[in-house]
Amino acid sequence: MNTEQSLVLVLCTGNSCRSHLAEGLLRAASKGRFEVASAGSRPAGYVHPMAVRVMAEIGIDLSGHTSKHMNDFLARKVETVITVCGNADQACPTFPGQLNRHHWPFEDPAHATGTDDEILAVFRRVRDEIRRVFEAYAAGRLDVA
């Protein structure tokens, strides 16, 4: 039996919001059947506090997440790359062992404006959009595994 899990790498430009939302959701939905990580083409150096907050609301802890560069994974066997923004899709290299690539763009909640409540509502909406897509992806993978 192969003890090395398949790695699914979620990429966006800053690796501060969308990719972390997707990473947390996909990790939970995968039930440990594959490894999930996220990175960015130009990492912001932090995980957005509102991303951490909206994920905590649904029981997923991002407080230990860090912003990473996609080049940190060039020496890893990455089975699937999923980009969640156009800039990362354009900047994405091919990783060793990569079999699959998906591009599912989402609005960047970090650019939301308004009151704290209005911004929080955007983060929640984007989280829920990402949740629908990534839970469906995980369910499809688990059905064939």
Buried (B, 14 or more C-beta within 10 A) or exposed (E): EEEEEBBBBBBBBBBBBBBBBBBBBBBBBBEEEBBBBBBBBBBBEEBBEBBBBBBEEEEBEBEEBEBBEBEEBEEBEBBBBBBBBEBBBEBBEEBEEBEEBBBBBBBBBBEBEEEEEEBBBBBBBBBEBBBEBBBEBBEEBEEEE
